[in-house]
Amino acid sequence: MNLKHIFLCVGIFLFPFVGVCSDVNTETIKNDKDAVRISEVFSDIYEKLDGVNWAGKNIDVAIESLESLNPKAHIAATGERIVLVWGDELIANYPYPQSKDWQEYGKITTALVMRMQEKDDNLRSLSDAQLYEVVVNALLSGIDENGSYIYSKDALSDDNKILTSIGLDGGRDERGNFRITGVFKDSPADIAGLHEGDIISEINGKRVSKMTDGDISAVLAGYNSGTSKLKVLTPLGNKNITLRRATVVLADADIIYRGANDTTKGLLEIIVHKISEGAVDIVNEALVKHADVEGIVLDLRTTVGDNEKAAAKMAGLFLGKKPVMRIVETAADELEIVPGGDAVTEVPVVVLISDTTRGTAEAVAAAFYENKRGVVIGTPSAGHSRIASLIDLKNGGVLELFNKSVKTGSGNVLDGRGVFPLVCLSNIRNESQQDAFFVNVMNGDFNAHDYNKDSKVNVKALRKACPKITSGADEDNISTAVSVKILTDKKIYKELMDL
């Protein structure tokens, strides 16, 4: 169909409807079981999204957002009609659903997706669960929030889950086979003799080129054990290998004790990967075991979290019964989160943050800052401080929506801003810059502006002035050197805490 034909058809939609172009699809879904089942799930998703509170904001979930499923798709609405254009071809038009007519929203969404699947091999290859996930992502792509569809509650990770894996990394090559790019030491794959560069061509009798990425991922790792039979192409010929997934215990926090010497009592480095109940237990045990250390480095640089109770407990280990955060679900209500127990340590703390500190980890960092309990250093945090709601769907799936906004314990906004460090590490990259910085601190010449309390600060400009550090090794070295200096020089620590 040419552009002139498109404009003619669309022009008809802009006036009282008198007809449609003969070669344009106008039927929503046929009366078959699969289409009806998918439509019912989409209807449920729309209805549940409509009932969500988005931290006091008005969020419009628009069916037109489905065009983000493919760059060739364009969906336009006139108020009475909704049309799908693929490239320069008009391929569907439907009556726009009435407000809150979720059944019709589900039917039209299904019809639009099915028409796009006819044009897009990748969309056509998706399983039902994957299809629901990409549609939810598309519907939320036009708003400053995020969320996802999870096919089952059993797939939600929690602190009691044990991840299993056959122990390798890799990806598809140009022929669709899976090429191994790395093997974990002592894993089943390592023990079986698999090596980097080997190609997995079949899994459990099925050619990998015919499997979806989700199918492959389910074989390689998951939250239960499983046996996988692989056909592997190696430089020495083909191998048939049978592997049983083994457990890989992933801790939510790591503890490193840097022992005492003649001049120090030792330092404790706490690296938190995820704010969770498990991480709280690990940190609590470490604080009790190493109660006499000179200082603690709390590394939140790559920490995530969406559990407000765990965040309160984590901060409470250091702060005691002080407000840690406020949860905002509606414009009128804020829930203050306060730990229930006393602090277990009063040891000086340096808190490390970066652009990958997000969620409740940002609230924990802010709690140290607001209560003058530690020196926050690094680069600005992500400014993505939200907590998820889990909403059950009728098909057994779950919507995970990050609809609750997090504020600091004193009520300052975190989402969209983040936490700003007192000491910007990207501005003291080398040893001479660090020496000059500490001299300024000792002489009282370090005039730090309190950006965390400045509601009018230009966040983009501040992030540009204190940019993220692109090299992980570089960031590690700077973080260690500056943290150790602050914690082992009591005068410097006091000067920074008193600012």
ZAMARGU-4260 file (C-alpha; in steps of 0.2 Angstrom, whole numbers, plus 5000, padded with zeros to 4 digits):
<rodrens>
0) 5000/5000/5000 | 5007/5017/4996 | 5007/5033/5006 | 4993/5041/4996 | 4982/5026/5001
5) 4987/5028/5019 | 4982/5046/5020 | 4966/5042/5011 | 4961/5029/5024 | 4967/5039/5039
10) 4957/5054/5032 | 4941/5044/5033 | 4944/5040/5051 | 4945/5059/5055 | 4927/5061/5050
15) 4911/5051/5055 | 4915/5034/5050 | 4907/5028/5034 | 4918/5014/5029 | 4936/5006/5029
20) 4949/5002/5016 | 4945/4985/5009 | 4963/4978/5012 | 4965/4984/5030 | 4962/4972/5045
25) 4947/4978/5055 | 4943/4962/5065 | 4951/4962/5083 | 4952/4944/5087 | 4945/4928/5081
30) 4936/4917/5092 | 4950/4904/5096 | 4955/4899/5113 | 4973/4905/5112 | 4968/4923/5106
35) 4954/4924/5119 | 4966/4918/5133 | 4979/4931/5129 | 4966/4944/5128 | 4959/4940/5145
40) 4977/4942/5152 | 4979/4959/5144 | 4962/4964/5150 | 4967/4960/5168 | 4984/4969/5166
45) 4975/4985/5160 | 4963/4984/5175 | 4976/4981/5188 | 4987/4995/5181 | 4972/5007/5182
50) 4970/5003/5200 | 4988/5007/5205 | 4993/5022/5215 | 5009/5030/5208 | 5016/5040/5223
55) 5003/5054/5220 | 5007/5056/5201 | 4994/5054/5188 | 5000/5041/5176 | 4992/5037/5159
60) 4995/5020/5152 | 4991/5022/5134 | 4988/5008/5121 | 4998/5018/5109 | 5014/5014/5118
65) 5013/4997/5110 | 5022/5004/5095 | 5038/5003/5105 | 5038/4984/5101 | 5046/4987/5084
70) 5053/5003/5077 | 5043/5000/5061 | 5027/5001/5070 | 5017/5017/5073 | 5000/5017/5082
75) 4989/5033/5080 | 4973/5036/5089 | 4959/5049/5084 | 4948/5046/5099 | 4936/5035/5089
80) 4948/5024/5079 | 4965/5017/5082 | 4976/5012/5068 | 4992/5003/5066 | 5005/5008/5052
85) 5019/4996/5048 | 5033/5006/5039 | 5022/5014/5025 | 5008/5001/5026 | 4992/5003/5035
90) 4989/4986/5042 | 4975/4988/5055 | 4961/4999/5062 | 4949/4996/5076 | 4937/5007/5086
95) 4945/5015/5101 | 4939/5006/5117 | 4928/5016/5129 | 4936/5021/5145 | 4938/5007/5157
100) 4931/4994/5145 | 4946/4982/5149 | 4939/4968/5139 | 4939/4978/5123 | 4957/4985/5128
105) 4962/4967/5129 | 4955/4962/5113 | 4962/4977/5103 | 4979/4974/5112 | 4979/4956/5107
110) 4974/4961/5089 | 4988/4974/5087 | 5001/4962/5094 | 4996/4948/5082 | 4997/4959/5067
115) 5014/4965/5073 | 5019/4946/5075 | 5014/4943/5057 | 5028/4956/5052 | 5041/4952/5066
120) 5049/4935/5068 | 5056/4939/5085 | 5039/4944/5092 | 5031/4928/5084 | 5044/4917/5093
125) 5040/4924/5110 | 5032/4912/5123 | 5015/4918/5131 | 5025/4924/5147 | 5038/4933/5137
130) 5024/4941/5126 | 5015/4948/5142 | 5032/4954/5149 | 5036/4964/5133 | 5019/4971/5132
135) 5020/4977/5150 | 5037/4985/5147 | 5029/4994/5131 | 5014/5000/5141 | 5026/5008/5154
140) 5039/5014/5142 | 5031/5031/5140 | 5031/5035/5159 | 5044/5038/5171 | 5041/5022/5181
145) 5045/5004/5177 | 5039/4987/5181 | 5038/4970/5174 | 5027/4954/5171 | 5033/4939/5181
150) 5025/4923/5174 | 5024/4915/5192 | 5026/4919/5210 | 5038/4905/5211 | 5049/4914/5199
155) 5051/4928/5212 | 5068/4927/5220 | 5068/4929/5239 | 5081/4926/5253 | 5078/4908/5254
160) 5081/4904/5236 | 5097/4895/5230 | 5102/4898/5212 | 5108/4883/5202 | 5119/4884/5187
165) 5129/4872/5175 | 5143/4885/5177 | 5146/4894/5161 | 5143/4910/5151 | 5141/4913/5133
170) 5129/4919/5119 | 5123/4916/5102 | 5134/4916/5087 | 5129/4921/5069 | 5121/4904/5066
175) 5111/4904/5081 | 5121/4892/5091 | 5127/4895/5109 | 5146/4899/5110 | 5154/4897/5127
180) 5163/4913/5132 | 5168/4908/5150 | 5168/4893/5162 | 5167/4894/5181 | 5180/4885/5190
185) 5174/4869/5199 | 5157/4870/5191 | 5149/4855/5182 | 5154/4863/5166 | 5172/4864/5171
190) 5172/4847/5178 | 5165/4840/5162 | 5179/4848/5152 | 5170/4862/5143 | 5180/4876/5137
195) 5179/4894/5131 | 5175/4894/5112 | 5166/4877/5113 | 5149/4878/5104 | 5133/4870/5111
200) 5122/4865/5096 | 5109/4855/5105 | 5101/4854/5122 | 5090/4839/5127 | 5088/4834/5109
205) 5083/4851/5102 | 5094/4862/5091 | 5099/4878/5100 | 5096/4888/5084 | 5077/4884/5086
210) 5076/4888/5105 | 5072/4905/5112 | 5084/4914/5123 | 5072/4910/5138 | 5073/4892/5134
215) 5092/4892/5135 | 5092/4902/5150 | 5080/4890/5159 | 5092/4876/5155 | 5108/4885/5161
220) 5102/4892/5177 | 5087/4893/5188 | 5080/4890/5206 | 5080/4871/5205 | 5091/4857/5200
225) 5090/4849/5183 | 5098/4838/5171 | 5104/4844/5154 | 5110/4834/5139 | 5121/4844/5128
230) 5129/4841/5111 | 5145/4851/5110 | 5156/4855/5095 | 5174/4856/5101 | 5191/4858/5092
235) 5193/4839/5095 | 5176/4834/5088 | 5158/4832/5094 | 5154/4828/5112 | 5138/4822/5121
240) 5139/4828/5139 | 5126/4826/5153 | 5126/4840/5166 | 5117/4841/5183 | 5115/4859/5188
245) 5123/4862/5205 | 5120/4875/5218 | 5129/4892/5218 | 5126/4901/5234 | 5125/4919/5231
250) 5127/4930/5247 | 5119/4947/5248 | 5134/4954/5257 | 5152/4951/5258 | 5164/4955/5273
255) 5182/4959/5272 | 5192/4961/5288 | 5208/4971/5285 | 5218/4966/5301 | 5226/4976/5314
260) 5245/4982/5314 | 5255/4992/5325 | 5246/5008/5322 | 5228/5003/5319 | 5215/4991/5326
265) 5210/4985/5308 | 5196/4990/5297 | 5180/4981/5292 | 5174/4982/5274 | 5156/4978/5271
270) 5151/4976/5253 | 5132/4975/5251 | 5125/4968/5235 | 5107/4969/5239 | 5097/4976/5254
275) 5089/4960/5261 | 5085/4951/5277 | 5100/4940/5273 | 5112/4954/5271 | 5106/4961/5288
280) 5110/4945/5296 | 5128/4944/5288 | 5132/4962/5293 | 5125/4960/5310 | 5136/4945/5313
285) 5151/4954/5306 | 5149/4969/5317 | 5147/4958/5333 | 5163/4948/5328 | 5173/4963/5324
290) 5167/4975/5337 | 5184/4983/5341 | 5189/4989/5323 | 5195/5006/5320 | 5183/5010/5306
295) 5170/5003/5294 | 5169/5005/5275 | 5150/5002/5270 | 5151/4999/5251 | 5135/5003/5243
300) 5142/5007/5226 | 5132/4993/5217 | 5119/4990/5230 | 5100/4988/5225 | 5085/4985/5236
305) 5066/4986/5237 | 5063/4979/5254 | 5060/4994/5266 | 5060/4983/5282 | 5077/4976/5278
310) 5083/4993/5274 | 5077/4999/5291 | 5086/4985/5300 | 5102/4988/5290 | 5102/5006/5294
315) 5097/5002/5312 | 5112/4992/5315 | 5122/5008/5314 | 5109/5022/5319 | 5097/5014/5331
320) 5079/5020/5332 | 5081/5034/5319 | 5069/5037/5304 | 5077/5029/5289 | 5065/5033/5275
325) 5047/5038/5271 | 5037/5028/5258 | 5025/5038/5247 | 5011/5028/5238 | 4998/5042/5237
330) 4999/5061/5237 | 4992/5062/5254 | 5000/5048/5264 | 5018/5045/5269 | 5023/5030/5279
335) 5038/5033/5291 | 5050/5018/5292 | 5060/5017/5309 | 5071/5003/5315 | 5064/4993/5330
340) 5081/4990/5338 | 5096/4999/5345 | 5112/5001/5336 | 5125/4987/5338 | 5141/4998/5334
345) 5147/5016/5336 | 5162/5014/5326 | 5166/5028/5313 | 5159/5024/5296 | 5163/5029/5278
350) 5149/5025/5266 | 5153/5023/5247 | 5140/5027/5234 | 5140/5028/5215 | 5128/5030/5200
355) 5123/5011/5203 | 5117/5014/5221 | 5098/5013/5219 | 5082/5009/5228 | 5082/5007/5247
360) 5101/5008/5246 | 5099/5026/5243 | 5088/5029/5258 | 5101/5020/5269 | 5115/5031/5262
365) 5104/5046/5265 | 5101/5040/5283 | 5119/5040/5287 | 5121/5058/5280 | 5106/5065/5289
370) 5110/5058/5306 | 5129/5063/5304 | 5133/5044/5307 | 5146/5043/5293 | 5155/5051/5279
375) 5147/5048/5262 | 5159/5048/5248 | 5159/5043/5229 | 5148/5050/5215 | 5130/5054/5215
380) 5118/5039/5217 | 5106/5034/5204 | 5091/5044/5209 | 5080/5028/5206 | 5073/5026/5223
385) 5057/5016/5222 | 5049/5001/5230 | 5039/4988/5221 | 5021/4982/5223 | 5017/4964/5218
390) 5000/4963/5210 | 4992/4946/5207 | 4984/4942/5190 | 4971/4930/5187 | 4982/4918/5176
395) 4994/4916/5191 | 5006/4929/5185 | 5012/4944/5195 | 5014/4962/5190 | 5029/4970/5199
400) 5027/4988/5198 | 5039/5001/5206 | 5026/5013/5210 | 5031/5018/5228 | 5042/5033/5229
405) 5055/5034/5243 | 5060/5049/5253 | 5073/5051/5266 | 5069/5050/5285 | 5067/5069/5286
410) 5056/5070/5270 | 5068/5075/5257 | 5065/5069/5239 | 5076/5055/5233 | 5068/5049/5217
415) 5074/5059/5202 | 5088/5067/5213 | 5098/5054/5222 | 5111/5056/5236 | 5126/5068/5233
420) 5142/5063/5242 | 5151/5075/5253 | 5168/5070/5245 | 5167/5068/5226 | 5180/5054/5221
425) 5180/5058/5203 | 5188/5075/5207 | 5202/5068/5217 | 5208/5054/5205 | 5226/5054/5208
430) 5237/5054/5223 | 5242/5072/5222 | 5224/5078/5221 | 5220/5067/5236 | 5235/5075/5246
435) 5229/5092/5241 | 5211/5088/5246 | 5216/5081/5263 | 5227/5097/5267 | 5212/5108/5263
440) 5202/5098/5275 | 5215/5099/5289 | 5217/5118/5286 | 5198/5120/5287 | 5198/5126/5268
445) 5186/5113/5262 | 5170/5122/5260 | 5157/5109/5255 | 5140/5114/5249 | 5126/5104/5256
450) 5118/5099/5240 | 5107/5086/5248 | 5097/5100/5257 | 5097/5111/5242 | 5080/5107/5233
455) 5084/5119/5219 | 5100/5112/5214 | 5102/5108/5196 | 5104/5089/5197 | 5111/5086/5179
460) 5124/5100/5182 | 5129/5092/5198 | 5131/5075/5191 | 5141/5083/5177 | 5152/5091/5189
465) 5155/5075/5199 | 5154/5062/5185 | 5154/5043/5187 | 5171/5034/5186 | 5171/5023/5170
470) 5185/5011/5176 | 5180/4999/5190 | 5198/4996/5195 | 5201/5015/5196 | 5186/5017/5206
475) 5191/5003/5218 | 5208/5011/5221 | 5202/5028/5224 | 5188/5022/5236 | 5200/5012/5246
480) 5214/5025/5247 | 5202/5039/5252 | 5191/5028/5264 | 5207/5022/5273 | 5214/5039/5275
485) 5197/5046/5282 | 5195/5032/5295 | 5213/5031/5301 | 5215/5050/5304 | 5203/5055/5318
490) 5205/5073/5315 | 5200/5072/5296 | 5185/5061/5301 | 5180/5074/5313 | 5182/5088/5302
495) 5172/5080/5288 | 5158/5075/5301 | 5157/5093/5307 | 5154/5101/5290
</rodrens>
